[in-house]
C-alpha cells in the first residue's frame, strides 16, 4: 500500500516551471482604488497566458505500458538488496515462471483495456481505486503537509490579513484556470532558452495536435494538467468500502473553520467575480467576531473526517437523514471551493527553536478544526504561519506545488492587503447572508460518534513522533559543485543511516511523477540498490582504513544508477505500477492471482519501511507525512541552495525516529568527509 506520496521528477526536482524559484522581489503594493474593482481583469485573473491552459493536453503522449521482460528484470534488481541468496534464487524462479506463463495474457488484457481508453492512462483507474477503497483514516495515512515560509514583515503576517491575501490569490488562480488563462505547466530543462516569449510564439503557431512534440525541440516538456480541475470545489465523500469524489466548480463560497465551528463565506459575487479585497477581509473579520460570541464547538463534527472511512460513511448516512444536516453537508461543505482553518492561540504556533508541535498540529492535530475530506485546506496558525493539508486521492504534488508556489510568490511580492486595511474593515457592513454559521442538528448518537472519532485520532496522533534535522554542509549548490545528483546523495544518506542504526536494508519508496504523460500519476523508484548496499557495507567496514577515493567512486556509481532509475520512472519505465496494474487486471477479470504476488520478496519490497518524498520550492518551510507502516519512517526532505532538511515521522513502539535522525547526521558527515577527502 502506498500512502502520502507527493511525486518528484528526475534528479529530485519537482516537475515545474522555472517559477518554482520564488525569490522575493521588491514589494509592489497594489493600488486598491485602481486595480481592485471586482470587474477589473487585472484583479480577477492571476495570469493571462497567451497559450491556453490546456493547449498541450490533447497532444500529450500516453503513459507507456512497459515490456513484461523489462518489468521482471527491474523487479529482480530491486529486491536483490533486501533478500537472502536463497530467497533471491526462489524469486528468480517464480518470476521466470510468471514471465513465461500468466504475464503475457494479463498484459494482453491490460493493453486491450488501455487501447479502449485512450483518453486516460492504464494506471489512472486502479490508482483511484487504491486510494478510494482504503478504509484507513486520512490524517497521517494519506493527507500530507506543506508548510509555507513566513513573511518577515508583521503587517502581512497577521492571521486574517494573510488568510485574506491567500484567499484572493487562490481565487485569481482558480478563475485563471477556469478561463484557460493560467500558464500551461511545462518543465523547462533550460528555462533561459525555452521559458521565453519566442518559445510561446512558436507554440502558438503549432497545431495543438502536435504541440507537445514541437515543444520537445526546445527541451521543454508539457505536463498533464487534468488534476488542476480538482484543486478547488472538490470533496471526498465517504462510502461503505469505497469513497467517491464530488466536484462543484461553480461554487461561490469557501468554508472557514475556527475552534471547531464551521462557516460558509461567500467570496465570489452573483456573477462569479471575486469580491474586492477589503470585503473579503471584512467577512473573515465577521467570522472571528461571530465565533468569539459563541463557545468553541461542543461537538466538532470536522473530527469525523479523521475517522476510519467505513465508520465515517455510516455516520454521514445517519446525519443526512436530517434535512438540515443534509443541506449543510452537501451544499455548504461538499460544494465549498476550499477550506480555511483559522487556529487560535490555544493551538501550537511555529517557532524556529521548536517547530515540531506546530508541524504535528498542521499534519493531523486534534482534528477538531479540520475537514480532511476537502481537496485543499489552507491552515493558518494564530501567528499567521500558513500550511496546506490536502486530500490525496484526486492528485499529486505537481498540481499542489504549482498552486503553493503561486500563492507564496504573490502574497510575498504583491499582497493586496496589510494590517492597515484592518482599520478600515470595521466600517464595512457585512451582510449576514454572506457569512453563515453552519448550525448542525446534534443528538446524543452524533455526540457519541464524534467522541469516538476524536479518541481514535488522538490515539493515532499521540503515537506519532516527529524529528527534524537541518544540515548546512550538504546543499544543492554544493552537490552541483561536486558533480553529484542532490537527490541521489539524500537517498544514499538514508540507506547508510538505516543500516548504521538498525543493521539491515529494507523496502524503500521514492515517488516520481509521470505527469509528462496524459493522466500520469506517479511511479516508484527503489533507492535501496546493490550499488548503495556496496557503498554502505564498505563504509561501515572501513572505519580504520578510510579510503576516500574508493568510496567516492562508489558514490559516483550510486549516483549514476539512481539517475537512471529516476529517468526510467519519469518515462513510465518503472516496474511497480506495471505489476500493480497486472494484479488489478487479474482481479477484475476473475483470473487467479499469480504466485509472484505471494512471494516474500514482493511483500517485502511493498512493505515500505522507509517512505520518502521531496519537494523543491523556495517557499517551502517544511513538508511532512506519516509513515506508511507502523514500524516505518515517513521522510519528507528538501535539498536547497544553502542546506538540506529532513522531517522524519515514526510511531511509538515502531522504528526509532530519533535514533535514525542521529544516524542520519553521522551519514551526512561521512558523505561530506568522503567528498572533501577525495578531491
C-alpha positions in Angstrom: 0.0 0.0 0.0 1.3 3.4 -1.0 0.3 6.4 1.2 1.0 10.1 1.4 3.5 10.4 -1.5 3.8 13.7 -3.5 5.8 12.8 -6.6 9.2 14.0 -7.8 10.9 14.3 -11.1 14.4 13.5 -12.4 17.3 14.4 -10.1 14.9 15.0 -7.3 13.3 18.1 -8.8 9.5 18.6 -8.7 8.1 18.8 -12.2 7.5 22.5 -12.6 8.2 25.6 -14.5 11.0 27.9 -13.6 8.8 30.0 -11.3 9.5 27.5 -8.5 12.4 29.7 -7.6 10.3 32.3 -5.9 13.0 34.8 -5.0 11.5 37.8 -3.2 11.3 40.9 -5.3 10.9 44.5 -4.2 7.4 44.9 -2.8 4.9 46.3 -5.2 1.7 47.3 -3.3 -1.4 47.3 -5.5 -3.5 50.4 -5.6 -6.8 49.2 -4.3 -8.5 52.2 -5.8 -7.4 51.4 -9.3 -6.8 47.7 -9.6 -9.1 46.0 -7.2 -12.5 46.7 -8.6 -14.4 43.5 -8.8 -14.8 43.7 -12.6 -11.1 44.5 -13.3 -9.3 41.8 -15.3 -6.1 42.7 -13.5 -7.8 41.8 -10.3 -9.9 38.9 -11.4 -7.1 36.8 -13.1 -3.7 35.8 -11.8 -2.4 35.3 -15.3 -3.4 36.0 -18.9 -1.4 33.4 -20.7 -1.0 33.7 -24.5 -1.1 29.9 -24.6 -4.4 28.4 -23.4 -4.0 26.4 -20.2 -4.9 23.1 -21.8 -3.1 23.9 -25.0 -0.9 20.7 -24.8 -3.4 18.4 -23.3 -4.6 16.6 -26.4 -1.1 16.1 -27.8 0.4 14.6 -24.6 1.8 11.2 -25.1 0.1 8.2 -23.4 1.7 6.6 -20.4 3.6 3.5 -21.9 3.0 0.0 -20.6 6.5 -1.4 -20.1 7.7 -4.7 -21.6 7.0 -7.6 -19.3 10.6 -8.7 -19.7 11.9 -5.3 -18.5 9.4 -5.2 -15.6 10.6 -8.6 -14.4 14.2 -7.6 -14.8 13.7 -4.4 -12.8 11.8 -6.1 -10.1 14.6 -8.6 -9.6 17.2 -5.9 -9.4 15.1 -4.0 -6.8 14.5 -7.0 -4.5 18.1 -8.4 -4.6 19.5 -6.0 -1.9 16.7 -6.9 0.6 16.6 -10.7 0.1 18.9 -13.5 1.1 20.7 -15.5 -1.6 18.2 -18.4 -1.1 15.2 -16.0 -1.2 16.5 -14.3 -4.3 17.1 -17.7 -6.1 13.5 -18.7 -5.3 12.3 -15.3 -6.5 14.2 -15.6 -9.8 12.5 -19.0 -10.4 8.9 -17.7 -9.7 9.5 -14.5 -11.8 10.7 -16.7 -14.7 7.6 -18.8 -14.5 5.4 -15.6 -14.3 7.1 -14.2 -17.3 6.6 -17.4 -19.3 3.0 -18.0 -18.3 0.4 -15.6 -16.8 2.2 -12.3 -17.5 1.6 -12.5 -21.3 -2.1 -13.0 -21.0 -2.6 -10.4 -18.3 -0.5 -7.9 -20.2 -2.6 -8.5 -23.3 -5.8 -7.8 -21.4 -4.2 -4.7 -19.9 -3.2 -3.4 -23.4 -6.7 -4.1 -24.8 -8.3 -2.0 -22.0 -5.7 0.7 -22.5 -6.4 0.8 -26.2 -10.1 1.2 -25.5 -9.5 4.1 -23.1 -7.1 6.4 -25.0 -8.3 9.5 -23.1 -6.6 8.3 -20.0 -3.7 6.1 -18.7 -3.6 2.5 -17.7 -2.8 3.4 -14.1 -5.4 6.1 -13.5 -8.5 3.9 -12.7 -6.7 1.3 -10.4 -4.8 4.1 -8.7 -8.0 5.9 -7.8 -9.4 2.6 -6.6 -6.3 2.1 -4.4 -6.9 5.4 -2.7 -10.7 5.4 -2.5 -11.1 1.8 -1.3 -8.6 2.1 1.6 -10.5 2.4 4.8 -7.7 3.9 6.9 -8.2 7.4 8.3 -6.9 10.2 6.0 -4.7 12.1 8.5 -1.2 10.6 8.9 -2.1 7.8 6.4 -2.7 10.0 3.3 -3.1 13.8 3.7 0.4 15.4 3.5 1.5 18.8 4.9 3.2 21.6 3.1 4.2 24.5 5.4 4.9 27.9 3.9 7.8 30.2 4.9 6.6 33.1 6.9 6.6 36.7 5.8 9.2 38.6 7.9 7.0 41.8 7.7 4.4 41.8 10.6 1.9 43.9 8.6 1.5 41.0 6.2 1.9 38.1 8.6 -1.2 38.9 10.7 -3.5 35.8 10.6 -6.6 37.5 9.0 -4.5 39.6 6.6 -2.5 36.5 5.5 -5.7 34.5 5.1 -7.4 37.1 3.0 -4.4 37.5 0.7 -4.2 33.8 0.3 -8.0 33.6 -0.5 -7.7 36.3 -3.1 -4.7 34.7 -4.9 -6.3 31.3 -4.7 -9.4 32.7 -6.4 -7.3 34.5 -9.0 -5.6 31.2 -9.7 -8.9 29.4 -9.9 -10.5 31.9 -12.2 -7.5 31.9 -14.5 -7.6 28.2 -14.7 -11.3 28.1 -15.5 -10.9 30.8 -18.2 -7.9 28.9 -19.7 -5.7 31.8 -18.9 -3.3 30.1 -16.4 0.1 29.4 -17.9 0.3 25.7 -19.1 2.5 23.6 -16.9 5.8 23.0 -18.7 9.0 21.6 -17.3 11.9 23.6 -18.9 15.2 21.8 -19.0 16.9 25.1 -19.7 14.5 27.9 -18.7 16.7 30.7 -20.1 16.4 29.3 -23.6 12.8 28.0 -23.6 10.8 29.8 -20.9 10.7 32.8 -23.3 8.3 34.8 -25.5 10.0 33.3 -28.5 9.1 29.8 -27.3 5.5 30.8 -26.7 5.3 32.5 -30.1 6.4 29.3 -31.9 4.0 27.2 -29.8 1.0 29.5 -30.8 1.8 28.8 -34.4 1.9 25.0 -33.8 -1.2 22.9 -34.3 -2.5 21.6 -30.9 -2.4 18.0 -32.1 1.4 18.1 -32.3 2.2 20.9 -29.9 3.8 18.7 -27.2 6.2 17.1 -29.7 7.1 20.6 -31.1 7.8 21.7 -27.5 10.3 18.8 -27.1 12.5 20.5 -29.7 13.0 23.3 -27.1 13.8 20.8 -24.4 10.5 21.9 -22.8 8.2 19.2 -21.6 4.5 19.9 -21.2 2.8 18.2 -18.3 -0.7 16.8 -17.8 -3.0 19.3 -16.1 -6.2 17.3 -15.6 -5.6 17.2 -11.9 -5.8 21.0 -11.6 -9.5 20.9 -12.2 -9.9 19.1 -8.9 -7.9 21.6 -6.8 -11.0 23.6 -5.9 -14.6 22.7 -5.2 -13.8 19.0 -4.7 -14.6 16.8 -1.7 -14.0 13.1 -0.9 -17.3 11.6 0.2 -17.1 8.5 2.5 -18.8 5.4 1.3 -19.0 1.8 2.5 -16.0 0.0 1.1 -15.3 2.8 -1.4 -15.3 6.6 -1.3 -16.1 8.9 -4.2 -15.3 12.4 -5.3 -17.8 15.2 -5.9 -16.9 18.5 -7.6 -18.7 21.8 -7.7 -16.7 24.1 -10.0 -19.3 26.9 -9.9 -19.4 27.4 -6.2 -19.2 30.9 -4.9 -18.2 30.3 -1.3 -15.4 28.8 0.9 -15.7 27.1 4.3 -13.9 28.7 7.2 -13.3 26.8 10.5 -12.4 28.3 13.8 -12.5 26.4 17.2 -14.4 23.6 15.6 -17.2 25.9 14.4 -17.8 25.9 10.6 -18.8 28.9 8.5 -19.7 29.3 4.8 -18.3 32.6 3.5 -19.2 33.9 0.1 -16.1 35.1 -1.8 -17.5 35.4 -5.3 -20.4 37.7 -6.2 -23.6 36.6 -8.1 -21.7 37.0 -11.4 -18.9 34.7 -10.3 -16.4 37.6 -9.8 -14.0 37.9 -6.9 -15.2 40.2 -4.2 -13.0 43.2 -3.6 -10.1 42.6 -1.1 -11.5 44.7 1.8 -14.8 42.9 1.5 -13.2 39.5 1.8 -11.1 40.7 4.8 -14.3 42.2 6.4 -16.1 38.8 6.0 -13.2 37.0 7.7 -13.2 39.5 10.4 -17.0 38.9 10.8 -16.3 35.2 11.1 -13.9 35.9 14.0 -16.4 38.3 15.7 -19.3 35.8 15.3 -17.1 33.0 16.5 -16.0 34.9 19.6 -19.6 35.5 20.5 -20.0 31.7 20.7 -18.2 29.0 22.6 -15.9 26.5 20.9 -17.8 23.8 19.2 -19.0 21.3 21.8 -19.4 18.7 19.1 -16.8 19.5 16.5 -18.1 17.4 13.6 -15.0 18.0 11.5 -13.2 15.3 13.5 -15.5 12.8 11.9 -13.4 13.2 8.7 -10.4 11.9 10.7 -12.1 8.6 11.4 -11.9 5.2 9.8 -13.7 5.6 6.4 -16.5 3.0 6.9 -17.3 4.5 10.3 -17.5 8.0 8.8 -19.6 6.7 5.9 -22.0 5.1 8.4 -22.2 8.3 10.5 -22.7 10.5 7.5 -25.5 8.3 6.2 -27.2 8.8 9.6 -26.6 12.6 9.5 -28.1 13.2 6.1 -31.4 11.8 7.3 -31.9 15.2 8.8 -32.8 17.7 6.0 -30.9 20.4 7.8 -27.7 18.4 8.1 -28.1 17.1 4.5 -28.2 20.7 3.2 -25.3 21.8 5.3 -23.1 18.9 4.3 -23.9 18.7 0.6 -24.5 22.4 -0.3 -22.2 24.3 2.1 -19.3 21.9 2.9 -19.0 19.5 -0.1 -19.6 22.4 -2.5 -17.1 24.8 -0.9 -14.3 25.8 -3.1 -11.7 25.1 -0.4 -11.3 25.3 3.4 -9.6 27.9 5.5 -8.8 26.7 9.0 -8.1 29.6 11.5 -6.4 28.2 14.6 -6.2 30.2 17.8 -3.6 30.9 20.5 -4.6 27.6 22.2 -3.0 25.8 19.2 0.7 25.4 18.7 2.5 28.1 16.8 5.7 27.8 14.7 9.0 28.7 16.4 12.4 28.1 15.0 13.6 26.8 18.3 10.9 24.0 18.3 8.8 23.8 15.2 7.6 20.2 15.8 4.4 20.9 17.8 3.2 23.3 15.1 4.0 20.8 12.3 2.3 17.9 14.1 -0.8 20.1 14.6 -0.8 21.0 10.9 -0.3 17.4 9.8 -3.1 16.0 11.9 -3.5 17.7 15.3 -6.7 17.3 17.3 -8.8 17.1 14.1 -11.4 19.4 15.7 -10.7 22.3 13.4 -10.1 20.4 10.2 -12.2 18.9 7.3 -9.7 16.4 5.9 -12.1 15.4 3.1 -11.7 18.7 1.2 -9.3 18.6 -1.8 -7.5 21.6 -0.3 -7.3 23.1 3.2 -5.2 26.1 4.0 -4.3 26.2 7.7 -3.3 29.4 9.4 -1.9 29.4 13.0 -2.5 32.3 15.3 0.8 33.8 14.3 0.0 33.6 10.6 2.1 30.6 9.7 0.3 29.0 6.7 0.3 25.4 5.5 -1.6 23.2 3.0 -3.1 20.0 4.1 -4.7 18.2 1.1 -6.7 15.1 0.4 -4.5 12.9 -1.8 -6.8 10.7 -4.0 -7.6 13.3 -6.6 -4.0 14.3 -7.4 -0.3 14.6 -6.6 2.4 17.1 -5.7 2.8 18.7 -9.1 -0.6 20.5 -9.1 -0.5 21.3 -5.4 3.0 22.7 -5.6 2.2 24.9 -8.6 -0.6 26.4 -6.6 1.5 26.6 -3.4 4.3 28.5 -5.3 1.9 30.9 -7.0 0.3 31.7 -3.6 3.7 32.1 -1.9 5.0 34.3 -4.7 2.1 36.7 -4.9 1.4 37.0 -1.1 5.1 37.8 -0.7 5.7 40.2 -3.6 2.3 41.7 -4.3 -0.1 41.3 -1.4 -3.5 43.1 -1.7 -4.0 43.8 2.0 -2.0 44.7 5.0 -2.8 45.4 8.7 -3.6 49.0 7.6 -6.8 47.6 6.0 -7.9 46.0 9.3 -8.6 49.5 10.5 -11.0 50.0 7.6 -12.9 46.8 7.6 -14.8 47.7 10.8 -16.5 50.4 8.7 -17.7 47.8 6.2 -21.2 46.4 6.9 -21.2 42.6 6.2 -24.5 41.1 5.0 -25.5 38.3 7.4 -26.3 36.1 4.3 -22.6 36.3 3.2 -21.2 34.7 6.4 -23.2 31.7 7.6 -22.6 29.7 10.7 -23.4 26.0 9.9 -25.6 25.0 12.8 -25.9 21.2 12.6 -28.6 19.3 14.3 -26.8 17.3 17.0 -28.3 14.4 19.0 -26.8 12.1 21.5 -25.9 9.5 18.9 -23.9 12.1 16.9 -22.2 13.3 20.1 -21.0 9.7 20.8 -19.7 9.2 17.2 -17.7 12.5 17.4 -16.3 11.4 20.7 -15.2 8.0 19.3 -13.6 9.7 16.2 -11.8 12.2 18.4 -10.4 9.5 20.6 -9.2 7.4 17.6 -7.5 10.4 16.1 -6.0 11.4 19.5 -4.6 7.9 19.9 -3.0 7.9 16.4 -1.5 11.4 16.8 -0.2 10.8 20.3 1.6 7.7 19.0 3.3 9.8 16.3 6.8 11.0 16.8 8.4 13.7 14.7 12.0 14.8 14.4 13.7 17.4 12.3 17.3 17.8 11.0 18.8 20.8 9.2 22.3 20.1 7.7 24.1 23.1 6.1 27.1 21.2 4.8 25.2 19.4 2.0 23.2 21.6 -0.3 22.0 21.7 -3.9 24.8 24.1 -4.8 27.4 22.0 -3.0 26.3 18.8 -4.8 26.4 20.5 -8.2 29.9 21.8 -7.4 31.0 18.3 -6.6 29.3 16.9 -9.7 26.7 14.9 -7.8 23.0 14.4 -8.0 21.5 16.1 -4.9 18.6 13.6 -4.7 20.9 10.6 -5.0 23.1 11.9 -2.1 20.0 12.3 0.1 18.7 8.8 -0.7 22.2 7.3 -0.2 22.3 9.0 3.2 19.0 7.4 4.2 20.3 4.0 3.3 23.5 4.5 5.2 21.7 5.9 8.2 19.2 3.0 8.4 21.9 0.3 8.0 24.1 2.0 10.5 21.3 2.4 13.1 19.4 -0.9 12.6 21.8 -3.2 10.9 19.7 -4.1 7.8 18.4 -3.0 4.4 14.6 -2.6 3.9 12.0 -1.7 1.4 12.4 1.9 0.4 9.9 4.1 -1.6 10.6 7.2 -3.5 7.8 8.8 -5.5 8.4 10.1 -9.1 5.9 12.0 -11.1 4.8 10.7 -14.5 2.9 13.9 -15.3 4.7 14.2 -18.7 2.0 11.7 -19.9 -1.7 12.0 -20.2 -3.3 11.3 -16.9 0.0 10.1 -15.5 0.2 9.8 -11.7 3.4 8.6 -10.1 5.9 5.8 -10.4 8.0 4.3 -7.7 11.8 4.4 -7.5 13.5 1.9 -5.3 16.6 3.7 -3.9 17.9 0.7 -2.0 20.1 -0.9 -4.7 23.1 -3.2 -4.9 25.2 -0.1 -5.5 24.0 1.7 -2.3 24.4 -1.6 -0.4 28.1 -1.9 -1.6 28.8 1.7 -0.5 27.2 1.3 2.9 28.9 -2.1 3.6 32.2 -0.6 2.5 31.9 2.5 4.7 30.8 0.5 7.8 33.6 -2.0 7.4 36.4 0.5 6.8 36.3 3.0 9.7 40.0 2.3 10.4 41.1 2.2 6.8 39.1 5.1 5.3 39.8 5.1 1.5 38.1 8.3 0.4 38.9 7.9 -3.3 37.4 4.4 -3.4 34.4 5.5 -1.5 33.9 8.5 -3.8 34.0 6.1 -6.8 31.2 4.1 -5.1 29.2 7.3 -4.5 29.5 8.1 -8.2 28.3 4.6 -9.1 25.3 5.1 -6.8 24.6 8.5 -8.3 24.7 7.2 -11.9 22.4 4.2 -11.1 20.0 6.4 -9.2 19.8 8.9 -12.1 19.0 6.0 -14.4 16.2 4.8 -12.1 14.8 8.3 -12.0 14.8 8.7 -15.7 13.2 5.3 -16.2 10.5 6.1 -13.6 9.8 9.6 -15.1 9.4 8.0 -18.5 6.9 5.4 -17.2 9.5 2.6 -17.3 9.5 1.5 -13.7 8.1 -1.8 -12.5 5.8 -1.0 -9.5 2.8 0.4 -11.4 3.0 -2.2 -14.1 3.0 -5.1 -11.6 0.2 -3.3 -9.7 -1.9 -3.0 -12.9 -1.3 -6.6 -13.9 -2.6 -7.8 -10.5 -5.6 -5.4 -10.8 -6.2 -6.9 -14.3 -6.3 -10.4 -12.9 -8.7 -9.4 -10.1 -11.2 -7.6 -12.3 -11.2 -10.4 -14.8 -11.6 -13.2 -12.2 -8.2 -14.6 -13.0 -6.1 -16.4 -10.4 -3.6 -14.0 -8.7 -0.1 -15.2 -9.9 2.3 -16.7 -7.4 4.6 -13.8 -7.8 2.4 -11.7 -5.6 2.7 -14.2 -2.8 6.5 -14.1 -2.8 8.2 -12.9 0.3 10.3 -10.6 -1.9 7.2 -8.9 -3.4 5.7 -8.4 0.0 8.9 -7.1 1.5 9.6 -4.5 -1.2 6.0 -3.3 -0.9 6.2 -3.1 2.9 7.8 0.4 2.8 9.8 0.8 6.0 11.5 3.9 4.5 9.0 6.0 2.6 10.3 9.3 1.2 9.1 12.3 -0.7 10.8 15.5 -1.7 9.7 19.0 -2.8 11.7 21.7 -4.4 10.4 25.2 -3.6 12.0 28.3 -2.1 8.7 29.0 -0.4 8.7 25.7 1.5 9.2 25.8 5.2 8.6 22.0 5.7 6.9 19.1 4.1 5.7 16.1 6.1 3.6 12.9 6.0 3.0 9.9 8.3 4.8 6.6 8.0 3.0 4.1 5.7 3.6 1.2 8.0 3.5 1.1 11.8 7.2 0.2 12.1 8.3 2.6 9.3 9.6 6.1 8.8 8.0 8.9 6.8 10.8 11.0 5.5 9.9 14.4 4.0 13.1 16.1 2.7 14.3 19.1 0.8 17.7 20.0 -0.5 18.0 23.7 -1.1 20.8 26.1 -2.2 22.1 26.6 1.3 21.3 23.4 3.1 19.3 20.2 3.2 16.5 19.5 5.6 14.6 16.4 6.8 11.4 15.8 8.8 11.1 12.3 10.0 7.9 10.7 11.4 7.6 7.4 13.2 5.3 5.7 15.6 5.9 4.7 19.2 6.9 1.1 19.5 7.9 1.2 15.9 11.1 2.4 14.2 13.1 4.7 16.5 12.9 8.0 14.6 15.3 9.8 17.0 17.9 7.1 16.5 17.5 7.3 12.8 18.0 11.1 12.9 21.1 10.8 14.9 22.4 8.2 12.5 21.5 10.4 9.5 23.6 13.2 10.8 26.5 10.8 11.0 25.8 9.7 7.5 25.8 13.2 6.2 29.1 13.8 8.0 30.6 10.6 6.4 29.5 11.5 2.9 30.7 15.1 3.3 34.1 13.7 4.5 34.3 11.3 1.5 33.7 14.2 -0.9 36.2 16.5 0.8 39.0 14.0 1.2 38.7 12.5 -2.3 39.4 15.8 -4.0 
